[in-house]
Each structure stands twice: as C-alpha cells, then as structure tokens.
Amino acid sequence: MIGYGENLGSGFPLILNAWNDKHWIKPELLEQPELLQVKLTLHIQNEPINEHLSNRQIAIIMAIKEQPFFTRDDLAKEVGVSLATLKREISILRKNGYIGRGGSNKNGQWLLLKKICK
C-alpha cells in the first residue's frame, strides 16, 4: 500500500507549499514522457521578495540595512516622512515579516527578516 501513495503524485503539491512557505525559488518539474521519467530541480535558496512593497517601504528597508541602530525619529528624517507615516509603514512591514526589532526599544536594533530586490 505504501507504494500506491507515491503513484498518486500527492507529494509534489506538498513540496511546492513547503518551498513557497520558505520563500525559496519555485521547483522546476520537467516531464520527459518519451523516457518515462520526470526531473525535479529543487533550488534551496531564498527568492528576493518585494512584490507588494511601496517605494517608501523599500526606502525604509534600505535605510535600516545601512543603519540598523536608527531610532524611529532618525529613520523618519532619513526617509523624509512624518513620524506617524513611518510608524504606519513599520507596522505594515512588521506584519508582513520584512522587519523586526531586536533588543530593547531604547538600545535595540532593526532586523531585516526577508531579502528584497532594489
């Protein structure tokens, strides 16, 4: 019975879901019917992500990358936005897993959690 599960092809969607959850580059599946074989290429590296980021959010991430110890006030000045706007954008970036904060509020630093393309 164990062998029958392999023939259903139910494992490939699980692989795709796992790769998507890790933000790895999508696996390539090449069917070669004349050889009765299938070639699966798995790329185990992060795929750059920025499909839902605004220019302002990208600017915030780039500023954090350059100076992770910026305070919110410093970051707002660097990006050229009000403190209220910065707080709103940081909330979105945190919610979507792009940035985090390590250490205390006073002496901590910003953490980049996902790679992005410029």
C-alpha positions as CSV (number, residue, x, y, z in Angstrom):
1,M,0.0,0.0,0.0
2,I,2.9,2.4,0.7
3,G,4.0,2.4,-3.0
4,Y,0.5,3.4,-4.1
5,G,0.7,6.7,-2.4
6,E,3.8,7.6,-4.4
7,N,2.0,7.0,-7.6
8,L,-0.8,9.5,-6.8
9,G,1.5,12.5,-7.2
10,S,0.3,14.0,-4.0
11,G,3.8,14.7,-2.8
12,F,4.5,17.5,-5.4
13,P,1.9,19.9,-4.0
14,L,3.4,19.4,-0.6
15,I,6.9,20.3,-1.9
16,L,5.5,23.4,-3.7
17,N,3.8,24.5,-0.5
18,A,7.0,24.0,1.6
19,W,9.1,25.9,-0.9
20,N,6.6,28.7,-1.0
21,D,6.4,29.0,2.8
22,K,10.2,29.3,2.9
23,H,10.2,31.8,0.0
24,W,12.6,29.6,-1.9
25,I,12.8,29.7,-5.7
26,K,10.0,27.6,-7.2
27,P,11.0,24.0,-8.0
28,E,11.1,23.1,-11.7
29,L,9.3,20.0,-12.9
30,L,10.3,18.6,-16.3
31,E,8.3,15.7,-17.7
32,Q,10.0,13.5,-20.3
33,P,7.3,11.2,-21.5
34,E,9.5,9.6,-24.1
35,L,11.8,8.4,-21.4
36,L,9.0,7.7,-18.9
37,Q,10.7,9.9,-16.4
38,V,10.3,13.2,-14.5
39,K,13.1,15.5,-13.5
40,L,12.6,17.7,-10.4
41,T,15.0,20.5,-9.7
42,L,14.9,22.0,-6.2
43,H,16.6,25.3,-5.5
44,I,17.3,25.8,-1.8
45,Q,17.9,29.5,-1.6
46,N,15.8,32.5,-0.8
47,E,14.0,34.2,-3.6
48,P,14.1,38.0,-3.4
49,I,10.8,39.4,-2.4
50,N,9.3,42.8,-2.9
51,E,6.1,42.3,-5.0
52,H,3.9,44.2,-2.5
53,L,6.3,46.9,-1.3
54,S,5.8,50.6,-2.0
55,N,8.8,52.8,-2.8
56,R,8.5,54.3,0.7
57,Q,8.7,50.9,2.3
58,I,11.7,49.9,0.2
59,A,13.4,53.2,1.3
60,I,12.7,52.3,4.9
61,I,14.2,48.8,4.5
62,M,17.3,50.2,2.7
63,A,17.8,52.8,5.5
64,I,17.5,50.1,8.1
65,K,20.0,48.0,6.1
66,E,22.5,50.9,6.1
67,Q,21.9,51.8,9.8
68,P,20.1,49.2,11.9
69,F,20.5,51.3,15.1
70,F,18.4,54.2,13.8
71,T,15.7,55.5,16.1
72,R,12.2,56.0,14.7
73,D,12.9,59.7,14.6
74,D,16.2,59.3,12.8
75,L,14.6,56.8,10.3
76,A,11.7,59.2,9.6
77,K,14.2,62.0,8.8
78,E,16.3,59.8,6.7
79,V,13.4,58.6,4.6
80,G,11.7,62.0,4.6
81,V,8.4,61.2,6.1
82,S,6.5,62.2,9.3
83,L,6.8,60.0,12.4
84,A,3.2,59.0,12.1
85,T,3.7,57.8,8.5
86,L,6.9,55.9,9.5
87,K,5.0,54.2,12.3
88,R,2.3,53.1,9.9
89,E,4.8,51.8,7.4
90,I,6.8,50.0,10.0
91,S,3.6,48.3,11.3
92,I,2.9,47.0,7.8
93,L,6.5,45.8,7.3
94,R,6.5,44.0,10.6
95,K,3.1,42.4,10.0
96,N,4.3,41.1,6.6
97,G,7.5,39.8,8.1
98,Y,10.0,42.1,6.4
99,I,11.5,43.7,9.5
100,G,11.7,43.1,13.2
101,R,13.3,44.6,16.3
102,G,15.9,43.1,18.5
103,G,16.9,44.2,21.9
104,S,15.2,47.0,23.9
105,N,13.2,49.8,22.5
106,K,15.9,52.3,23.6
107,N,19.1,50.4,22.7
108,G,17.8,47.8,20.2
109,Q,18.3,47.5,16.5
110,W,16.2,46.8,13.4
111,L,16.4,43.4,11.9
112,L,15.8,42.5,8.2
113,L,13.9,39.3,8.0
114,K,13.4,38.9,4.3
115,K,15.6,39.7,1.3
116,I,14.3,42.2,-1.3
117,C,15.3,43.4,-4.7
118,K,16.1,47.0,-5.2
